[in-house]
Amino acid sequence: MDLLKPSIGLIFWMLIGFGILFFILAKFAWPVITKGIASRNKKIADQLTEAAKIHEEMLALNKKHDEMIAAAKNERDEILSEARKLSDELYEKAKRKAAAETQAMIEEAKKSIYFEKMNAITDAKNEIAKFSIDIAQKVINEELKDSEKQENLIEKWLEDCHFN
């Protein structure tokens, strides 16, 4: 039970030991500990400030990123719109060109048909003229086999011709 009831001498020496320990700790350890705690507090505050700055920068970057995405989407839409317009223009241009070429081919075919028709008519007229001449030659040859008929024909022609 002596441990539960310390004597005054023991309490005195314990207080002196505790006082010396407190004095040594207060003189040497406490400034280092408070300085370390202050340094740690300052470091934590700086890190929190830096984290807040980084957070703000991240928000700004996110906003910029969103703006860039929106701009890219707008640019993509414009490019697609221009591509559609260009495609439609090329389609219409090709359609007009095909129609013009078709019309030119039709006109060329009409001209070709007309010239072929004219050649066929000319050839037919030439053949008819040739047949007419051949028939006329044969008729005249038949008519003029006889010399008396030839003389009568010559006299008739001379009578038709009036010389002054």
Chimera marker file (.cmm) of the C-alpha trace (Angstrom):
<marker_set name="trace">
<marker id="1" x="0.000" y="0.000" z="0.000" r="1" g="1" b="0" radius="0.5"/>
<marker id="2" x="2.918" y="2.255" z="0.138" r="1" g="1" b="0" radius="0.5"/>
<marker id="3" x="2.635" y="2.789" z="-3.509" r="1" g="1" b="0" radius="0.5"/>
<marker id="4" x="-0.808" y="4.143" z="-3.160" r="1" g="1" b="0" radius="0.5"/>
<marker id="5" x="0.242" y="6.583" z="-0.474" r="1" g="1" b="0" radius="0.5"/>
<marker id="6" x="3.455" y="8.255" z="-1.610" r="1" g="1" b="0" radius="0.5"/>
<marker id="7" x="5.506" y="10.109" z="0.914" r="1" g="1" b="0" radius="0.5"/>
<marker id="8" x="6.109" y="13.842" z="0.780" r="1" g="1" b="0" radius="0.5"/>
<marker id="9" x="9.782" y="13.360" z="-0.036" r="1" g="1" b="0" radius="0.5"/>
<marker id="10" x="8.893" y="11.248" z="-3.025" r="1" g="1" b="0" radius="0.5"/>
<marker id="11" x="6.371" y="13.803" z="-4.191" r="1" g="1" b="0" radius="0.5"/>
<marker id="12" x="8.957" y="16.560" z="-3.739" r="1" g="1" b="0" radius="0.5"/>
<marker id="13" x="11.597" y="14.759" z="-5.788" r="1" g="1" b="0" radius="0.5"/>
<marker id="14" x="9.059" y="13.830" z="-8.403" r="1" g="1" b="0" radius="0.5"/>
<marker id="15" x="8.008" y="17.475" z="-8.668" r="1" g="1" b="0" radius="0.5"/>
<marker id="16" x="11.618" y="18.602" z="-8.928" r="1" g="1" b="0" radius="0.5"/>
<marker id="17" x="12.327" y="15.940" z="-11.593" r="1" g="1" b="0" radius="0.5"/>
<marker id="18" x="9.163" y="16.876" z="-13.408" r="1" g="1" b="0" radius="0.5"/>
<marker id="19" x="10.063" y="20.582" z="-13.158" r="1" g="1" b="0" radius="0.5"/>
<marker id="20" x="13.564" y="19.945" z="-14.508" r="1" g="1" b="0" radius="0.5"/>
<marker id="21" x="12.153" y="17.800" z="-17.278" r="1" g="1" b="0" radius="0.5"/>
<marker id="22" x="9.520" y="20.456" z="-17.986" r="1" g="1" b="0" radius="0.5"/>
<marker id="23" x="12.173" y="23.176" z="-17.965" r="1" g="1" b="0" radius="0.5"/>
<marker id="24" x="14.439" y="21.214" z="-20.342" r="1" g="1" b="0" radius="0.5"/>
<marker id="25" x="11.529" y="20.370" z="-22.595" r="1" g="1" b="0" radius="0.5"/>
<marker id="26" x="10.247" y="23.969" z="-22.468" r="1" g="1" b="0" radius="0.5"/>
<marker id="27" x="13.724" y="25.384" z="-23.127" r="1" g="1" b="0" radius="0.5"/>
<marker id="28" x="14.869" y="22.996" z="-25.853" r="1" g="1" b="0" radius="0.5"/>
<marker id="29" x="12.078" y="20.757" z="-27.162" r="1" g="1" b="0" radius="0.5"/>
<marker id="30" x="9.028" y="23.013" z="-27.000" r="1" g="1" b="0" radius="0.5"/>
<marker id="31" x="10.363" y="25.705" z="-29.416" r="1" g="1" b="0" radius="0.5"/>
<marker id="32" x="11.418" y="22.973" z="-31.859" r="1" g="1" b="0" radius="0.5"/>
<marker id="33" x="8.035" y="21.259" z="-31.538" r="1" g="1" b="0" radius="0.5"/>
<marker id="34" x="6.079" y="24.528" z="-31.900" r="1" g="1" b="0" radius="0.5"/>
<marker id="35" x="8.329" y="25.573" z="-34.755" r="1" g="1" b="0" radius="0.5"/>
<marker id="36" x="7.754" y="22.191" z="-36.413" r="1" g="1" b="0" radius="0.5"/>
<marker id="37" x="4.003" y="22.433" z="-35.822" r="1" g="1" b="0" radius="0.5"/>
<marker id="38" x="3.956" y="26.010" z="-37.183" r="1" g="1" b="0" radius="0.5"/>
<marker id="39" x="6.028" y="24.909" z="-40.153" r="1" g="1" b="0" radius="0.5"/>
<marker id="40" x="3.709" y="21.981" z="-40.697" r="1" g="1" b="0" radius="0.5"/>
<marker id="41" x="0.664" y="24.281" z="-40.384" r="1" g="1" b="0" radius="0.5"/>
<marker id="42" x="2.204" y="26.719" z="-42.856" r="1" g="1" b="0" radius="0.5"/>
<marker id="43" x="3.069" y="23.865" z="-45.223" r="1" g="1" b="0" radius="0.5"/>
<marker id="44" x="-0.491" y="22.496" z="-44.970" r="1" g="1" b="0" radius="0.5"/>
<marker id="45" x="-1.936" y="25.996" z="-45.534" r="1" g="1" b="0" radius="0.5"/>
<marker id="46" x="0.330" y="26.490" z="-48.552" r="1" g="1" b="0" radius="0.5"/>
<marker id="47" x="-0.686" y="23.101" z="-49.891" r="1" g="1" b="0" radius="0.5"/>
<marker id="48" x="-4.362" y="23.949" z="-49.363" r="1" g="1" b="0" radius="0.5"/>
<marker id="49" x="-3.834" y="27.274" z="-51.157" r="1" g="1" b="0" radius="0.5"/>
<marker id="50" x="-1.998" y="25.475" z="-53.943" r="1" g="1" b="0" radius="0.5"/>
<marker id="51" x="-4.764" y="22.868" z="-54.103" r="1" g="1" b="0" radius="0.5"/>
<marker id="52" x="-7.356" y="25.654" z="-54.338" r="1" g="1" b="0" radius="0.5"/>
<marker id="53" x="-5.362" y="27.254" z="-57.175" r="1" g="1" b="0" radius="0.5"/>
<marker id="54" x="-5.031" y="23.913" z="-58.920" r="1" g="1" b="0" radius="0.5"/>
<marker id="55" x="-8.762" y="23.349" z="-58.423" r="1" g="1" b="0" radius="0.5"/>
<marker id="56" x="-9.514" y="26.750" z="-59.989" r="1" g="1" b="0" radius="0.5"/>
<marker id="57" x="-7.116" y="25.987" z="-62.836" r="1" g="1" b="0" radius="0.5"/>
<marker id="58" x="-8.816" y="22.615" z="-63.336" r="1" g="1" b="0" radius="0.5"/>
<marker id="59" x="-12.219" y="24.323" z="-63.426" r="1" g="1" b="0" radius="0.5"/>
<marker id="60" x="-10.843" y="26.824" z="-65.952" r="1" g="1" b="0" radius="0.5"/>
<marker id="61" x="-9.324" y="24.000" z="-67.988" r="1" g="1" b="0" radius="0.5"/>
<marker id="62" x="-12.606" y="22.073" z="-67.847" r="1" g="1" b="0" radius="0.5"/>
<marker id="63" x="-14.451" y="25.172" z="-69.006" r="1" g="1" b="0" radius="0.5"/>
<marker id="64" x="-11.887" y="25.708" z="-71.774" r="1" g="1" b="0" radius="0.5"/>
<marker id="65" x="-12.127" y="22.019" z="-72.660" r="1" g="1" b="0" radius="0.5"/>
<marker id="66" x="-15.925" y="22.262" z="-72.863" r="1" g="1" b="0" radius="0.5"/>
<marker id="67" x="-15.615" y="25.389" z="-75.030" r="1" g="1" b="0" radius="0.5"/>
<marker id="68" x="-13.126" y="23.614" z="-77.298" r="1" g="1" b="0" radius="0.5"/>
<marker id="69" x="-15.445" y="20.616" z="-77.592" r="1" g="1" b="0" radius="0.5"/>
<marker id="70" x="-18.362" y="22.919" z="-78.421" r="1" g="1" b="0" radius="0.5"/>
<marker id="71" x="-16.210" y="24.768" z="-80.971" r="1" g="1" b="0" radius="0.5"/>
<marker id="72" x="-15.068" y="21.463" z="-82.473" r="1" g="1" b="0" radius="0.5"/>
<marker id="73" x="-18.681" y="20.280" z="-82.701" r="1" g="1" b="0" radius="0.5"/>
<marker id="74" x="-19.681" y="23.542" z="-84.381" r="1" g="1" b="0" radius="0.5"/>
<marker id="75" x="-16.750" y="23.269" z="-86.772" r="1" g="1" b="0" radius="0.5"/>
<marker id="76" x="-17.659" y="19.645" z="-87.491" r="1" g="1" b="0" radius="0.5"/>
<marker id="77" x="-21.259" y="20.662" z="-88.174" r="1" g="1" b="0" radius="0.5"/>
<marker id="78" x="-20.094" y="23.457" z="-90.476" r="1" g="1" b="0" radius="0.5"/>
<marker id="79" x="-17.753" y="21.097" z="-92.324" r="1" g="1" b="0" radius="0.5"/>
<marker id="80" x="-20.521" y="18.521" z="-92.700" r="1" g="1" b="0" radius="0.5"/>
<marker id="81" x="-22.923" y="21.214" z="-93.879" r="1" g="1" b="0" radius="0.5"/>
<marker id="82" x="-20.399" y="22.485" z="-96.417" r="1" g="1" b="0" radius="0.5"/>
<marker id="83" x="-19.699" y="18.924" z="-97.527" r="1" g="1" b="0" radius="0.5"/>
<marker id="84" x="-23.430" y="18.315" z="-98.021" r="1" g="1" b="0" radius="0.5"/>
<marker id="85" x="-23.758" y="21.553" z="-99.977" r="1" g="1" b="0" radius="0.5"/>
<marker id="86" x="-20.733" y="20.695" z="-102.084" r="1" g="1" b="0" radius="0.5"/>
<marker id="87" x="-22.070" y="17.197" z="-102.662" r="1" g="1" b="0" radius="0.5"/>
<marker id="88" x="-25.451" y="18.583" z="-103.716" r="1" g="1" b="0" radius="0.5"/>
<marker id="89" x="-23.768" y="21.134" z="-105.992" r="1" g="1" b="0" radius="0.5"/>
<marker id="90" x="-21.588" y="18.459" z="-107.574" r="1" g="1" b="0" radius="0.5"/>
<marker id="91" x="-24.636" y="16.234" z="-108.010" r="1" g="1" b="0" radius="0.5"/>
<marker id="92" x="-26.601" y="19.038" z="-109.659" r="1" g="1" b="0" radius="0.5"/>
<marker id="93" x="-23.609" y="20.000" z="-111.799" r="1" g="1" b="0" radius="0.5"/>
<marker id="94" x="-23.146" y="16.390" z="-112.901" r="1" g="1" b="0" radius="0.5"/>
<marker id="95" x="-26.880" y="16.119" z="-113.570" r="1" g="1" b="0" radius="0.5"/>
<marker id="96" x="-26.842" y="19.317" z="-115.679" r="1" g="1" b="0" radius="0.5"/>
<marker id="97" x="-23.721" y="18.167" z="-117.492" r="1" g="1" b="0" radius="0.5"/>
<marker id="98" x="-25.285" y="14.774" z="-118.224" r="1" g="1" b="0" radius="0.5"/>
<marker id="99" x="-28.463" y="16.477" z="-119.463" r="1" g="1" b="0" radius="0.5"/>
<marker id="100" x="-26.396" y="18.835" z="-121.649" r="1" g="1" b="0" radius="0.5"/>
<marker id="101" x="-24.345" y="15.946" z="-123.015" r="1" g="1" b="0" radius="0.5"/>
<marker id="102" x="-27.523" y="13.977" z="-123.668" r="1" g="1" b="0" radius="0.5"/>
<marker id="103" x="-29.067" y="16.960" z="-125.439" r="1" g="1" b="0" radius="0.5"/>
<marker id="104" x="-25.865" y="17.439" z="-127.466" r="1" g="1" b="0" radius="0.5"/>
<marker id="105" x="-25.913" y="13.757" z="-128.395" r="1" g="1" b="0" radius="0.5"/>
<marker id="106" x="-29.574" y="14.034" z="-129.423" r="1" g="1" b="0" radius="0.5"/>
<marker id="107" x="-28.807" y="17.119" z="-131.528" r="1" g="1" b="0" radius="0.5"/>
<marker id="108" x="-25.834" y="15.365" z="-133.077" r="1" g="1" b="0" radius="0.5"/>
<marker id="109" x="-27.993" y="12.310" z="-133.802" r="1" g="1" b="0" radius="0.5"/>
<marker id="110" x="-30.680" y="14.548" z="-135.381" r="1" g="1" b="0" radius="0.5"/>
<marker id="111" x="-28.039" y="16.209" z="-137.562" r="1" g="1" b="0" radius="0.5"/>
<marker id="112" x="-26.606" y="12.836" z="-138.487" r="1" g="1" b="0" radius="0.5"/>
<marker id="113" x="-30.080" y="11.521" z="-139.318" r="1" g="1" b="0" radius="0.5"/>
<marker id="114" x="-30.816" y="14.647" z="-141.378" r="1" g="1" b="0" radius="0.5"/>
<marker id="115" x="-27.558" y="14.327" z="-143.323" r="1" g="1" b="0" radius="0.5"/>
<marker id="116" x="-28.112" y="10.604" z="-143.825" r="1" g="1" b="0" radius="0.5"/>
<marker id="117" x="-31.643" y="11.358" z="-145.020" r="1" g="1" b="0" radius="0.5"/>
<marker id="118" x="-30.348" y="14.017" z="-147.411" r="1" g="1" b="0" radius="0.5"/>
<marker id="119" x="-27.658" y="11.628" z="-148.681" r="1" g="1" b="0" radius="0.5"/>
<marker id="120" x="-30.280" y="8.918" z="-149.145" r="1" g="1" b="0" radius="0.5"/>
<marker id="121" x="-32.569" y="11.363" z="-151.021" r="1" g="1" b="0" radius="0.5"/>
<marker id="122" x="-29.636" y="12.575" z="-153.158" r="1" g="1" b="0" radius="0.5"/>
<marker id="123" x="-28.626" y="8.992" z="-153.888" r="1" g="1" b="0" radius="0.5"/>
<marker id="124" x="-32.226" y="8.116" z="-154.746" r="1" g="1" b="0" radius="0.5"/>
<marker id="125" x="-32.483" y="11.174" z="-157.065" r="1" g="1" b="0" radius="0.5"/>
<marker id="126" x="-29.202" y="10.239" z="-158.707" r="1" g="1" b="0" radius="0.5"/>
<marker id="127" x="-30.386" y="6.650" z="-159.179" r="1" g="1" b="0" radius="0.5"/>
<marker id="128" x="-33.733" y="7.879" z="-160.561" r="1" g="1" b="0" radius="0.5"/>
<marker id="129" x="-31.915" y="10.270" z="-162.884" r="1" g="1" b="0" radius="0.5"/>
<marker id="130" x="-29.584" y="7.499" z="-163.984" r="1" g="1" b="0" radius="0.5"/>
<marker id="131" x="-32.529" y="5.146" z="-164.600" r="1" g="1" b="0" radius="0.5"/>
<marker id="132" x="-34.374" y="7.937" z="-166.430" r="1" g="1" b="0" radius="0.5"/>
<marker id="133" x="-31.360" y="8.567" z="-168.644" r="1" g="1" b="0" radius="0.5"/>
<marker id="134" x="-30.933" y="4.854" z="-169.291" r="1" g="1" b="0" radius="0.5"/>
<marker id="135" x="-34.631" y="4.518" z="-170.150" r="1" g="1" b="0" radius="0.5"/>
<marker id="136" x="-34.493" y="7.635" z="-172.314" r="1" g="1" b="0" radius="0.5"/>
<marker id="137" x="-31.433" y="6.267" z="-174.103" r="1" g="1" b="0" radius="0.5"/>
<marker id="138" x="-33.144" y="2.982" z="-174.716" r="1" g="1" b="0" radius="0.5"/>
<marker id="139" x="-36.317" y="4.720" z="-175.943" r="1" g="1" b="0" radius="0.5"/>
<marker id="140" x="-34.346" y="7.039" z="-178.218" r="1" g="1" b="0" radius="0.5"/>
<marker id="141" x="-32.240" y="4.168" z="-179.486" r="1" g="1" b="0" radius="0.5"/>
<marker id="142" x="-35.446" y="2.281" z="-180.283" r="1" g="1" b="0" radius="0.5"/>
<marker id="143" x="-37.013" y="5.342" z="-181.862" r="1" g="1" b="0" radius="0.5"/>
<marker id="144" x="-33.982" y="6.248" z="-183.903" r="1" g="1" b="0" radius="0.5"/>
<marker id="145" x="-33.068" y="2.837" z="-185.275" r="1" g="1" b="0" radius="0.5"/>
<marker id="146" x="-34.758" y="3.780" z="-188.428" r="1" g="1" b="0" radius="0.5"/>
<marker id="147" x="-32.979" y="6.546" z="-190.456" r="1" g="1" b="0" radius="0.5"/>
<marker id="148" x="-36.262" y="7.975" z="-191.726" r="1" g="1" b="0" radius="0.5"/>
<marker id="149" x="-37.446" y="8.550" z="-188.191" r="1" g="1" b="0" radius="0.5"/>
<marker id="150" x="-34.134" y="10.262" z="-187.464" r="1" g="1" b="0" radius="0.5"/>
<marker id="151" x="-34.552" y="12.677" z="-190.349" r="1" g="1" b="0" radius="0.5"/>
<marker id="152" x="-38.143" y="13.476" z="-189.325" r="1" g="1" b="0" radius="0.5"/>
<marker id="153" x="-37.047" y="14.165" z="-185.782" r="1" g="1" b="0" radius="0.5"/>
<marker id="154" x="-34.209" y="16.460" z="-186.937" r="1" g="1" b="0" radius="0.5"/>
<marker id="155" x="-36.559" y="18.399" z="-189.207" r="1" g="1" b="0" radius="0.5"/>
<marker id="156" x="-39.068" y="18.791" z="-186.380" r="1" g="1" b="0" radius="0.5"/>
<marker id="157" x="-36.350" y="20.146" z="-184.112" r="1" g="1" b="0" radius="0.5"/>
<marker id="158" x="-35.192" y="22.546" z="-186.741" r="1" g="1" b="0" radius="0.5"/>
<marker id="159" x="-38.710" y="23.836" z="-187.215" r="1" g="1" b="0" radius="0.5"/>
<marker id="160" x="-39.026" y="24.366" z="-183.485" r="1" g="1" b="0" radius="0.5"/>
<marker id="161" x="-35.836" y="26.399" z="-183.482" r="1" g="1" b="0" radius="0.5"/>
<marker id="162" x="-36.353" y="29.792" z="-185.067" r="1" g="1" b="0" radius="0.5"/>
<marker id="163" x="-33.187" y="31.333" z="-186.391" r="1" g="1" b="0" radius="0.5"/>
<marker id="164" x="-33.187" y="35.069" z="-187.021" r="1" g="1" b="0" radius="0.5"/>
<link id1="1" id2="2" r="1" g="1" b="0" radius="0.2"/>
<link id1="2" id2="3" r="1" g="1" b="0" radius="0.2"/>
<link id1="3" id2="4" r="1" g="1" b="0" radius="0.2"/>
<link id1="4" id2="5" r="1" g="1" b="0" radius="0.2"/>
<link id1="5" id2="6" r="1" g="1" b="0" radius="0.2"/>
<link id1="6" id2="7" r="1" g="1" b="0" radius="0.2"/>
<link id1="7" id2="8" r="1" g="1" b="0" radius="0.2"/>
<link id1="8" id2="9" r="1" g="1" b="0" radius="0.2"/>
<link id1="9" id2="10" r="1" g="1" b="0" radius="0.2"/>
<link id1="10" id2="11" r="1" g="1" b="0" radius="0.2"/>
<link id1="11" id2="12" r="1" g="1" b="0" radius="0.2"/>
<link id1="12" id2="13" r="1" g="1" b="0" radius="0.2"/>
<link id1="13" id2="14" r="1" g="1" b="0" radius="0.2"/>
<link id1="14" id2="15" r="1" g="1" b="0" radius="0.2"/>
<link id1="15" id2="16" r="1" g="1" b="0" radius="0.2"/>
<link id1="16" id2="17" r="1" g="1" b="0" radius="0.2"/>
<link id1="17" id2="18" r="1" g="1" b="0" radius="0.2"/>
<link id1="18" id2="19" r="1" g="1" b="0" radius="0.2"/>
<link id1="19" id2="20" r="1" g="1" b="0" radius="0.2"/>
<link id1="20" id2="21" r="1" g="1" b="0" radius="0.2"/>
<link id1="21" id2="22" r="1" g="1" b="0" radius="0.2"/>
<link id1="22" id2="23" r="1" g="1" b="0" radius="0.2"/>
<link id1="23" id2="24" r="1" g="1" b="0" radius="0.2"/>
<link id1="24" id2="25" r="1" g="1" b="0" radius="0.2"/>
<link id1="25" id2="26" r="1" g="1" b="0" radius="0.2"/>
<link id1="26" id2="27" r="1" g="1" b="0" radius="0.2"/>
<link id1="27" id2="28" r="1" g="1" b="0" radius="0.2"/>
<link id1="28" id2="29" r="1" g="1" b="0" radius="0.2"/>
<link id1="29" id2="30" r="1" g="1" b="0" radius="0.2"/>
<link id1="30" id2="31" r="1" g="1" b="0" radius="0.2"/>
<link id1="31" id2="32" r="1" g="1" b="0" radius="0.2"/>
<link id1="32" id2="33" r="1" g="1" b="0" radius="0.2"/>
<link id1="33" id2="34" r="1" g="1" b="0" radius="0.2"/>
<link id1="34" id2="35" r="1" g="1" b="0" radius="0.2"/>
<link id1="35" id2="36" r="1" g="1" b="0" radius="0.2"/>
<link id1="36" id2="37" r="1" g="1" b="0" radius="0.2"/>
<link id1="37" id2="38" r="1" g="1" b="0" radius="0.2"/>
<link id1="38" id2="39" r="1" g="1" b="0" radius="0.2"/>
<link id1="39" id2="40" r="1" g="1" b="0" radius="0.2"/>
<link id1="40" id2="41" r="1" g="1" b="0" radius="0.2"/>
<link id1="41" id2="42" r="1" g="1" b="0" radius="0.2"/>
<link id1="42" id2="43" r="1" g="1" b="0" radius="0.2"/>
<link id1="43" id2="44" r="1" g="1" b="0" radius="0.2"/>
<link id1="44" id2="45" r="1" g="1" b="0" radius="0.2"/>
<link id1="45" id2="46" r="1" g="1" b="0" radius="0.2"/>
<link id1="46" id2="47" r="1" g="1" b="0" radius="0.2"/>
<link id1="47" id2="48" r="1" g="1" b="0" radius="0.2"/>
<link id1="48" id2="49" r="1" g="1" b="0" radius="0.2"/>
<link id1="49" id2="50" r="1" g="1" b="0" radius="0.2"/>
<link id1="50" id2="51" r="1" g="1" b="0" radius="0.2"/>
<link id1="51" id2="52" r="1" g="1" b="0" radius="0.2"/>
<link id1="52" id2="53" r="1" g="1" b="0" radius="0.2"/>
<link id1="53" id2="54" r="1" g="1" b="0" radius="0.2"/>
<link id1="54" id2="55" r="1" g="1" b="0" radius="0.2"/>
<link id1="55" id2="56" r="1" g="1" b="0" radius="0.2"/>
<link id1="56" id2="57" r="1" g="1" b="0" radius="0.2"/>
<link id1="57" id2="58" r="1" g="1" b="0" radius="0.2"/>
<link id1="58" id2="59" r="1" g="1" b="0" radius="0.2"/>
<link id1="59" id2="60" r="1" g="1" b="0" radius="0.2"/>
<link id1="60" id2="61" r="1" g="1" b="0" radius="0.2"/>
<link id1="61" id2="62" r="1" g="1" b="0" radius="0.2"/>
<link id1="62" id2="63" r="1" g="1" b="0" radius="0.2"/>
<link id1="63" id2="64" r="1" g="1" b="0" radius="0.2"/>
<link id1="64" id2="65" r="1" g="1" b="0" radius="0.2"/>
<link id1="65" id2="66" r="1" g="1" b="0" radius="0.2"/>
<link id1="66" id2="67" r="1" g="1" b="0" radius="0.2"/>
<link id1="67" id2="68" r="1" g="1" b="0" radius="0.2"/>
<link id1="68" id2="69" r="1" g="1" b="0" radius="0.2"/>
<link id1="69" id2="70" r="1" g="1" b="0" radius="0.2"/>
<link id1="70" id2="71" r="1" g="1" b="0" radius="0.2"/>
<link id1="71" id2="72" r="1" g="1" b="0" radius="0.2"/>
<link id1="72" id2="73" r="1" g="1" b="0" radius="0.2"/>
<link id1="73" id2="74" r="1" g="1" b="0" radius="0.2"/>
<link id1="74" id2="75" r="1" g="1" b="0" radius="0.2"/>
<link id1="75" id2="76" r="1" g="1" b="0" radius="0.2"/>
<link id1="76" id2="77" r="1" g="1" b="0" radius="0.2"/>
<link id1="77" id2="78" r="1" g="1" b="0" radius="0.2"/>
<link id1="78" id2="79" r="1" g="1" b="0" radius="0.2"/>
<link id1="79" id2="80" r="1" g="1" b="0" radius="0.2"/>
<link id1="80" id2="81" r="1" g="1" b="0" radius="0.2"/>
<link id1="81" id2="82" r="1" g="1" b="0" radius="0.2"/>
<link id1="82" id2="83" r="1" g="1" b="0" radius="0.2"/>
<link id1="83" id2="84" r="1" g="1" b="0" radius="0.2"/>
<link id1="84" id2="85" r="1" g="1" b="0" radius="0.2"/>
<link id1="85" id2="86" r="1" g="1" b="0" radius="0.2"/>
<link id1="86" id2="87" r="1" g="1" b="0" radius="0.2"/>
<link id1="87" id2="88" r="1" g="1" b="0" radius="0.2"/>
<link id1="88" id2="89" r="1" g="1" b="0" radius="0.2"/>
<link id1="89" id2="90" r="1" g="1" b="0" radius="0.2"/>
<link id1="90" id2="91" r="1" g="1" b="0" radius="0.2"/>
<link id1="91" id2="92" r="1" g="1" b="0" radius="0.2"/>
<link id1="92" id2="93" r="1" g="1" b="0" radius="0.2"/>
<link id1="93" id2="94" r="1" g="1" b="0" radius="0.2"/>
<link id1="94" id2="95" r="1" g="1" b="0" radius="0.2"/>
<link id1="95" id2="96" r="1" g="1" b="0" radius="0.2"/>
<link id1="96" id2="97" r="1" g="1" b="0" radius="0.2"/>
<link id1="97" id2="98" r="1" g="1" b="0" radius="0.2"/>
<link id1="98" id2="99" r="1" g="1" b="0" radius="0.2"/>
<link id1="99" id2="100" r="1" g="1" b="0" radius="0.2"/>
<link id1="100" id2="101" r="1" g="1" b="0" radius="0.2"/>
<link id1="101" id2="102" r="1" g="1" b="0" radius="0.2"/>
<link id1="102" id2="103" r="1" g="1" b="0" radius="0.2"/>
<link id1="103" id2="104" r="1" g="1" b="0" radius="0.2"/>
<link id1="104" id2="105" r="1" g="1" b="0" radius="0.2"/>
<link id1="105" id2="106" r="1" g="1" b="0" radius="0.2"/>
<link id1="106" id2="107" r="1" g="1" b="0" radius="0.2"/>
<link id1="107" id2="108" r="1" g="1" b="0" radius="0.2"/>
<link id1="108" id2="109" r="1" g="1" b="0" radius="0.2"/>
<link id1="109" id2="110" r="1" g="1" b="0" radius="0.2"/>
<link id1="110" id2="111" r="1" g="1" b="0" radius="0.2"/>
<link id1="111" id2="112" r="1" g="1" b="0" radius="0.2"/>
<link id1="112" id2="113" r="1" g="1" b="0" radius="0.2"/>
<link id1="113" id2="114" r="1" g="1" b="0" radius="0.2"/>
<link id1="114" id2="115" r="1" g="1" b="0" radius="0.2"/>
<link id1="115" id2="116" r="1" g="1" b="0" radius="0.2"/>
<link id1="116" id2="117" r="1" g="1" b="0" radius="0.2"/>
<link id1="117" id2="118" r="1" g="1" b="0" radius="0.2"/>
<link id1="118" id2="119" r="1" g="1" b="0" radius="0.2"/>
<link id1="119" id2="120" r="1" g="1" b="0" radius="0.2"/>
<link id1="120" id2="121" r="1" g="1" b="0" radius="0.2"/>
<link id1="121" id2="122" r="1" g="1" b="0" radius="0.2"/>
<link id1="122" id2="123" r="1" g="1" b="0" radius="0.2"/>
<link id1="123" id2="124" r="1" g="1" b="0" radius="0.2"/>
<link id1="124" id2="125" r="1" g="1" b="0" radius="0.2"/>
<link id1="125" id2="126" r="1" g="1" b="0" radius="0.2"/>
<link id1="126" id2="127" r="1" g="1" b="0" radius="0.2"/>
<link id1="127" id2="128" r="1" g="1" b="0" radius="0.2"/>
<link id1="128" id2="129" r="1" g="1" b="0" radius="0.2"/>
<link id1="129" id2="130" r="1" g="1" b="0" radius="0.2"/>
<link id1="130" id2="131" r="1" g="1" b="0" radius="0.2"/>
<link id1="131" id2="132" r="1" g="1" b="0" radius="0.2"/>
<link id1="132" id2="133" r="1" g="1" b="0" radius="0.2"/>
<link id1="133" id2="134" r="1" g="1" b="0" radius="0.2"/>
<link id1="134" id2="135" r="1" g="1" b="0" radius="0.2"/>
<link id1="135" id2="136" r="1" g="1" b="0" radius="0.2"/>
<link id1="136" id2="137" r="1" g="1" b="0" radius="0.2"/>
<link id1="137" id2="138" r="1" g="1" b="0" radius="0.2"/>
<link id1="138" id2="139" r="1" g="1" b="0" radius="0.2"/>
<link id1="139" id2="140" r="1" g="1" b="0" radius="0.2"/>
<link id1="140" id2="141" r="1" g="1" b="0" radius="0.2"/>
<link id1="141" id2="142" r="1" g="1" b="0" radius="0.2"/>
<link id1="142" id2="143" r="1" g="1" b="0" radius="0.2"/>
<link id1="143" id2="144" r="1" g="1" b="0" radius="0.2"/>
<link id1="144" id2="145" r="1" g="1" b="0" radius="0.2"/>
<link id1="145" id2="146" r="1" g="1" b="0" radius="0.2"/>
<link id1="146" id2="147" r="1" g="1" b="0" radius="0.2"/>
<link id1="147" id2="148" r="1" g="1" b="0" radius="0.2"/>
<link id1="148" id2="149" r="1" g="1" b="0" radius="0.2"/>
<link id1="149" id2="150" r="1" g="1" b="0" radius="0.2"/>
<link id1="150" id2="151" r="1" g="1" b="0" radius="0.2"/>
<link id1="151" id2="152" r="1" g="1" b="0" radius="0.2"/>
<link id1="152" id2="153" r="1" g="1" b="0" radius="0.2"/>
<link id1="153" id2="154" r="1" g="1" b="0" radius="0.2"/>
<link id1="154" id2="155" r="1" g="1" b="0" radius="0.2"/>
<link id1="155" id2="156" r="1" g="1" b="0" radius="0.2"/>
<link id1="156" id2="157" r="1" g="1" b="0" radius="0.2"/>
<link id1="157" id2="158" r="1" g="1" b="0" radius="0.2"/>
<link id1="158" id2="159" r="1" g="1" b="0" radius="0.2"/>
<link id1="159" id2="160" r="1" g="1" b="0" radius="0.2"/>
<link id1="160" id2="161" r="1" g="1" b="0" radius="0.2"/>
<link id1="161" id2="162" r="1" g="1" b="0" radius="0.2"/>
<link id1="162" id2="163" r="1" g="1" b="0" radius="0.2"/>
<link id1="163" id2="164" r="1" g="1" b="0" radius="0.2"/>
</marker_set>
